Amino acid sequence: MRTILIFLILHFSFGLVHSQEIKFKSTKFNFGFVTEGDTVQIQYELTNVGKLPLVISNYEVECGCTVVEKPMSAIEPGERYILKVMFDTHHKYDRQDRSIKLFSNAKESPHELRFKGVVQKPKKKS
């Protein structure tokens, strides 16, 4: 009896922790053509469509050239949030295809966000 009760409590608690859901307007972004040295600013719109506050706890990027501005507090149910990302193109050339893993208390965490584009060498001044 005691084992069943503990199982039910743990199962119910796990269900509450992961009952949040994120809905992204888009998980992909194409920044087109930029010049090496530019900082590309990217925005991903997301909504907490779950029933409890959504907490974005961490993120992983492929290199230090990408920075994600995490929310400072929980995103309430029904609330929309703009996740800001900055990509520094210094010493980056040609086609770029980058991913971000976004960790939260939502179902199916982590979520993958992608952005791509072409970084061109600066034109030489004559």
KEVO-513485 format. One record per atom (N, C-alpha, C, O, CB): residue in one letter; z, y, x negated. Coordinates in pm, whole numbers, padded with zeros to 5 digits, always signed. Atoms other than C-alpha are relative to their C-alpha. Glycine has a CB too. Layout:
<rs>
aZYX;...
</rs>
This chain:
<rs>
m+00000-00120-00083;m+00000+00000+00000;m+00000+00126-00087;m-00075+00220-00063;m+00121+00000+00094;r-00011-00115+00088;r+00097+00240-00276;r-00133+00025-00074;r-00174+00139-00090;r+00115-00021-00101;t+00127-00010+00070;t-00229+00169-00465;t-00106+00061+00090;t-00185+00144+00046;t-00045-00137-00051;i+00098-00054-00095;i-00436+00241-00156;i+00025+00148+00023;i-00070+00226+00028;i+00006-00077+00134;l-00034-00140-00021;l-00253+00568-00098;l-00042+00085-00120;l-00098+00193-00102;l+00151+00015+00026;i+00040-00073+00120;i-00309+00680-00458;i-00151+00011-00007;i-00205+00117-00040;i+00055-00068-00127;f+00146-00001+00000;f-00676+00584-00434;f-00053+00103+00100;f-00145+00179+00067;f-00056-00140+00034;l+00046-00094-00102;l-00719+00784-00113;l+00025+00146-00042;l-00059+00233-00018;l+00070-00029+00133;i-00031-00135+00046;i-00549+01090-00261;i-00097+00043-00110;i-00150+00154-00106;i+00146+00009-00051;l+00094-00032+00108;l-00763+01078-00576;l-00141+00018+00053;l-00211+00110+00012;l+00002-00108-00107;h+00135-00009-00057;h-01080+01018-00376;h-00017+00131+00077;h-00119+00198+00064;h-00027-00120+00091;f+00005-00123-00078;f-01004+01308-00140;f-00001+00121-00092;f-00077+00216-00070;f+00118+00008+00097;s-00006-00112+00095;s-00915+01540-00431;s-00132+00016-00072;s-00179+00128-00089;s+00113-00020-00100;f+00128-00007+00069;f-01235+01454-00616;f-00106+00057+00092;f-00191+00135+00048;f-00043-00140-00051;g+00097-00051-00097;g-01435+01525-00302;g+00011+00150+00017;g-00090+00218+00033;g+00019-00069+00133;l-00018-00144-00012;l-01283+01873-00274;l-00049+00073-00124;l-00110+00180-00114;l+00146+00033+00026;v+00039-00065+00125;v-01343+01954-00638;v-00151+00010-00010;v-00202+00109-00063;v+00056-00076-00120;h+00145+00001+00013;h-01711+01865-00611;h-00070+00021+00134;h-00180-00032+00154;h-00044-00129-00062;s+00066-00025-00129;s-01787+01986-00258;s-00081+00129-00002;s-00147+00162+00096;s+00103+00005+00111;q+00077-00122+00011;q-01940+02310-00381;q-00146-00035-00030;q-00176-00137-00092;q+00058+00093-00109;e+00142+00020+00027;e-02315+02342-00392;e-00062+00133-00041;e-00028+00238+00012;e-00072-00058+00124;i+00074-00117+00044;i-02542+02584-00573;i-00141-00012+00052;i-00203-00119+00044;i+00002+00015-00155;k+00141-00006-00038;k-02875+02687-00430;k-00063+00111-00084;k-00022+00227-00076;k-00019+00026+00156;f+00070-00098+00083;f-03107+02860-00678;f-00126+00045+00070;f-00196-00036+00131;f-00034-00059-00139;k+00127-00049-00053;k-03390+03083-00563;k-00113-00062-00082;k-00216-00102-00028;k-00006+00157-00005;s+00094+00069+00090;s-03575+02944-00866;s+00077-00038-00126;s+00164+00037-00171;s-00124+00091-00034;t-00064+00043+00124;t-03466+02748-01174;t-00092+00020-00119;t-00057-00016-00232;t+00042-00146+00010;k+00098-00021+00107;k-03774+02846-01376;k-00042+00147-00004;k-00047+00214+00099;k-00122-00091+00021;f+00042-00138+00018;f-03887+03178-01519;f-00102+00006-00112;f-00081-00052-00218;f+00122+00092-00030;n+00102-00019+00101;n-04202+03273-01709;n-00002+00149-00036;n-00035+00233+00048;n-00141-00049+00050;f-00006-00141+00039;f-04163+03594-01908;f-00133+00052-00054;f-00142+00169-00092;f+00107+00019-00104;g+00132-00045+00041;g-04531+03609-02006;g-00010+00021-00149;g+00037-00062-00228;g-00035+00129+00072;f+00021-00032+00140;f-04626+03775-02337;f+00091+00115-00040;f+00096+00217+00027;f-00147+00034-00028;v-00085-00106+00055;v-04377+03977-02543;v-00025+00007-00151;v-00087-00083-00209;v+00152-00026+00032;t+00014-00018+00144;t-04368+04109-02900;t+00127-00046-00069;t+00238-00022-00020;t-00031+00147-00035;e-00115+00046+00078;e-04142+03952-03161;e+00094+00117-00025;e+00051+00225-00064;e-00045-00064-00135;g-00101-00104+00014;g-03819+04150-03176;g+00049+00054+00133;g+00155+00116+00140;g-00055+00113-00082;d-00043-00044-00134;d-03805+04224-02802;d+00116-00087+00048;d+00130-00203+00008;d-00118-00007+00101;t-00102+00078-00070;t-03505+04115-02597;t-00048-00016+00143;t-00069+00081+00215;t+00142+00070-00007;v+00048+00031-00134;v-03617+03943-02280;v+00122-00015+00091;v+00214-00090+00061;v-00088-00130+00002;q-00108+00011-00098;q-03389+03989-01979;q-00050-00081+00119;q-00152-00050+00180;q+00050+00141+00044;i+00038+00094-00105;i-03401+03710-01723;i+00113-00004+00102;i+00230+00006+00067;i-00028-00143-00059;q-00100+00010-00106;q-03225+03681-01388;q-00029-00122+00086;q-00142-00145+00129;q+00003+00129+00086;y+00008+00113-00092;y-03157+03369-01185;y+00092+00029+00118;y+00212+00052+00101;y+00039-00136-00072;e-00080-00026-00120;e-03042+03424-00829;e+00053-00132+00053;e-00022-00228+00071;e-00085+00074+00109;l-00060+00121-00055;l-02798+03167-00696;l+00093+00036+00114;l+00143+00148+00123;l+00076-00077-00109;t-00091-00018-00114;t-02592+03124-00381;t+00093-00119+00006;t+00052-00234-00013;t-00079+00015+00133;n-00096+00108-00023;n-02276+02924-00325;n-00016-00042+00147;n+00030+00028+00237;n+00149+00046-00032;v+00020+00049-00137;v-02375+02719-00019;v+00106-00105+00036;v+00095-00170+00140;v-00140-00060+00016;g-00109+00093-00028;g-02059+02506-00040;g+00108+00065+00085;g+00091+00176+00136;g+00061-00050-00130;k-00109-00046-00086;k-01732+02546+00146;k+00118+00056-00077;k+00211+00112-00018;k+00046-00113+00087;l-00109-00047+00085;l-01507+02635-00147;l-00057+00089-00110;l-00177+00088-00134;l+00079-00118-00060;p+00048-00085+00109;p-01525+02886-00434;p-00070-00082-00109;p-00029-00193-00142;p+00116+00078-00060;l+00079+00061+00106;l-01779+02801-00703;l+00040+00063-00133;l+00042+00185-00146;l-00153+00016+00027;v-00041-00049+00131;v-01666+02829-01065;v-00101-00047-00104;v-00119-00168-00124;v+00144-00048-00036;i+00090+00032+00111;i-01922+02843-01345;i+00088+00001-00125;i+00133+00106-00169;i-00122+00102-00011;s-00098+00015+00107;s-01714+02712-01632;s-00058+00015-00140;s+00011+00059-00232;s+00066-00131+00011;n+00057-00002+00133;n-01957+02692-01923;n-00152-00010+00008;n-00209-00032+00115;n+00057-00114-00086;y+00145+00019+00009;y-02317+02680-02039;y-00034-00046-00141;y+00040-00021-00236;y-00076+00131+00036;e+00052+00040+00130;e-02517+02527-02322;e-00142+00051-00014;e-00221+00043+00080;e+00005-00155-00018;v+00134-00048+00030;v-02824+02680-02483;v-00047-00067-00128;v+00032-00128-00200;v-00004+00156-00014;e+00057+00067+00115;e-03058+02557-02754;e+00027+00071-00132;e+00030+00008-00237;e-00148-00015+00018;c-00029-00074+00123;c-02981+02834-03003;c+00076+00128+00035;c+00092+00163+00152;c-00131+00034-00077;g-00074-00124-00020;g-02784+03154-03052;g-00085+00115+00048;g-00034+00225+00072;g+00069+00039-00126;c+00091-00106-00046;c-03090+03352-02945;c+00009+00022+00151;c-00045+00119+00203;c-00144-00034-00038;t-00014-00009-00146;t-02999+03294-02579;t+00146+00020+00037;t+00232-00056-00007;t-00057-00126+00070;v-00136-00030-00044;v-02689+03447-02418;v+00001+00008+00152;v-00084+00073+00213;v+00053+00133-00064;v-00017-00002-00145;v-02574+03390-02060;v+00124+00082+00032;v+00230+00063-00028;v+00011-00145+00058;e-00114-00081-00047;e-02350+03643-01885;e+00065-00075+00116;e+00018-00069+00229;e-00046+00145+00043;k-00071+00079-00101;k-02104+03420-01699;k+00075+00089+00097;k+00121+00197+00059;k+00097-00098-00067;p-00083-00077-00094;p-01933+03543-01382;p+00146-00003-00044;p+00195-00104-00095;p-00014-00055+00144;m-00140-00011+00042;m-01578+03661-01447;m+00095-00063+00102;m+00211-00091+00070;m+00037+00145-00022;s-00085+00061-00103;s-01447+03516-01121;s-00083-00098+00081;s-00204-00109+00063;s+00063+00109+00093;a+00067+00100-00084;a-01530+03247-00868;a-00099+00068+00095;a-00081+00182+00136;a+00104-00081+00079;i+00098-00047-00097;i-01831+03288-00643;i+00039-00061+00134;i+00041-00183+00150;i-00149-00040-00042;e-00051+00046-00129;e-01709+03265-00284;e-00110-00066+00084;e-00228-00039+00063;e+00062+00118+00076;p+00100+00064-00087;p-01880+03050-00018;p-00089+00104+00069;p-00040+00203+00124;p+00069-00088+00106;g+00096-00091-00061;g-02195+03221+00107;g-00039+00117-00089;g-00134+00189-00059;g+00055+00052+00126;e+00026-00114+00088;e-02186+03472-00179;e-00120-00028-00090;e-00141-00140-00138;e+00124+00031-00085;r+00115+00004+00090;r-02499+03545-00381;r+00041+00059-00134;r+00124+00150-00140;r-00121+00078+00061;y-00033-00049+00134;y-02483+03601-00756;y-00127+00002-00084;y-00211-00088-00073;y+00111-00088-00067;i+00113-00009+00093;i-02737+03713-01016;i+00052-00036-00139;i+00132+00036-00197;i-00065+00144+00001;l-00038+00046+00134;l-02694+03518-01339;l-00096+00064-00100;l-00217+00044-00094;l-00004-00158-00009;k+00082-00073+00097;k-02816+03733-01629;k-00005-00076-00132;k+00096-00123-00183;k+00055+00143-00023;v+00025+00070+00127;v-02969+03578-01940;v-00078+00093-00090;v-00170+00161-00045;v-00078-00135+00023;m+00075-00078+00098;m-03086+03753-02257;m-00051-00092-00109;m+00024-00174-00164;m+00089+00113-00060;f+00066+00079+00102;f-03331+03595-02499;f-00049+00094-00110;f-00137+00177-00087;f-00118-00083+00060;d+00035-00083+00115;d-03358+03758-02843;d-00115-00067-00074;d-00102-00180-00121;d+00123+00021-00095;t+00120+00059+00058;t-03707+03701-02986;t-00015+00024-00150;t-00119-00009-00207;t-00120+00053+00071;h+00009-00019+00146;h-03629+03803-03347;h-00025-00134-00067;h+00045-00232-00041;h+00129+00067-00056;h+00037+00120+00077;h-03791+03546-03579;h-00047-00115+00089;h-00038-00231+00049;h+00118-00045-00083;k+00059+00100-00091;k-03947+03362-03281;k-00147+00035+00016;k-00181+00152+00038;k+00075-00004+00141;y+00143-00024-00015;y-04322+03321-03260;y-00062-00108+00087;y-00009-00219+00098;y-00069+00005-00138;d+00082+00094-00075;d-04577+03152-03038;d+00069-00037+00132;d+00151+00038+00184;d-00029-00127-00084;r-00052+00043-00130;r-04489+02956-02724;r+00148-00036-00010;r+00191-00103-00103;r-00080-00121+00053;q-00143+00029-00007;q-04124+02938-02630;q+00028-00065+00135;q-00016-00016+00239;q+00086+00130-00019;d-00039+00071-00122;d-03985+02692-02375;d+00146-00039-00019;d+00176-00133-00093;d-00092-00127+00029;r-00145+00016+00023;r-03606+02708-02351;r+00070-00049+00126;r+00023-00028+00238;r+00063+00132-00046;s-00078+00047-00115;s-03345+02546-02131;s+00145+00043-00015;s+00196+00065-00125;s-00010-00155+00015;i-00142-00034-00008;i-02993+02634-02024;i+00065-00105+00090;i+00015-00132+00199;i+00022+00147+00056;k-00079+00089-00085;k-02740+02381-01894;k+00118+00081+00051;k+00195+00137-00027;k+00048-00130-00078;l-00104-00079-00064;l-02505+02546-01648;l+00103-00096+00060;l+00070-00176+00148;l-00059+00094+00110;f-00107+00089-00043;f-02171+02368-01593;f+00088+00071+00103;f+00125+00187+00085;f+00084-00047-00120;s-00082-00059-00106;s-01969+02428-01276;s+00074-00112+00073;s+00065-00229+00036;s-00086+00083+00101;n-00069+00098-00082;n-01753+02256-01018;n-00085-00044+00120;n-00033-00096+00218;n+00133+00057+00049;a+00092+00037-00108;a-02061+02197-00799;a-00048-00144-00016;a-00038-00204-00123;a-00120+00097+00004;k+00065+00130+00005;k-02227+01871-00710;k-00114+00008-00099;k-00173+00114-00119;k-00050-00044+00140;e+00115+00012+00090;e-02487+01755-00961;e+00008+00093-00122;e-00095+00127-00180;e-00128+00028+00076;s-00017-00080+00120;s-02343+01967-01242;s-00019-00091-00121;s+00030-00204-00118;s+00140+00071-00004;p+00054-00133+00024;p-02484+02051-01492;p-00137+00020+00065;p-00211-00076+00089;p-00009+00026-00148;h+00132-00038-00050;h-02785+02235-01351;h-00081+00051-00118;h-00028+00119-00206;h+00009+00108+00114;e+00086-00047+00109;e-03080+02301-01579;e-00086+00116+00047;e-00153+00109+00150;e-00088-00115-00053;l+00086-00116-00021;l-03249+02640-01590;l-00098+00005-00117;l-00061-00028-00230;l+00083+00134+00011;r+00100-00006+00106;r-03570+02691-01787;r-00070+00136+00002;r-00087+00198+00106;r-00104-00113+00016;f+00086-00117+00009;f-03766+02988-01914;f-00099-00021-00113;f-00072-00092-00211;f+00083+00130-00023;k+00103+00015+00103;k-04083+03014-02114;k-00086+00124-00006;k-00085+00208+00084;k-00086-00124+00027;g+00091-00110+00021;g-04336+03257-02249;g-00056-00007-00140;g-00033-00104-00212;g+00069+00135+00024;v+00064-00006+00132;v-04529+03358-02558;v+00051+00122-00074;v+00047+00234-00022;v-00155+00003+00013;v-00046-00109+00086;v-04385+03568-02840;v-00110+00025-00103;v-00146-00063-00182;v+00138-00035-00069;q+00108-00038+00090;q-04656+03753-03032;q+00053+00076-00120;q+00153+00148-00110;q-00106+00083+00073;k-00038-00077+00119;k-04632+03891-03384;k-00031+00147+00026;k-00127+00179+00094;k-00076-00051-00128;p+00027-00144-00018;p-04607+04271-03395;p-00132+00037-00064;p-00171-00019-00167;p+00114+00085-00060;k+00126-00049+00056;k-04934+04453-03454;k+00032+00085-00123;k+00126+00165-00123;k-00082+00083+00107;k-00020-00078+00122;k-04962+04596-03802;k-00050+00142+00021;k-00156+00164+00081;k-00073-00065-00120;k+00039-00140-00012;k-04973+04975-03818;k-00105+00029-00106;k-00093-00014-00220;k+00122+00094-00016;s+00107-00031+00096;s-05287+05110-03982;s+00018+00136-00064;s-00063+00176-00147;s-00135-00006+00067;
</rs>
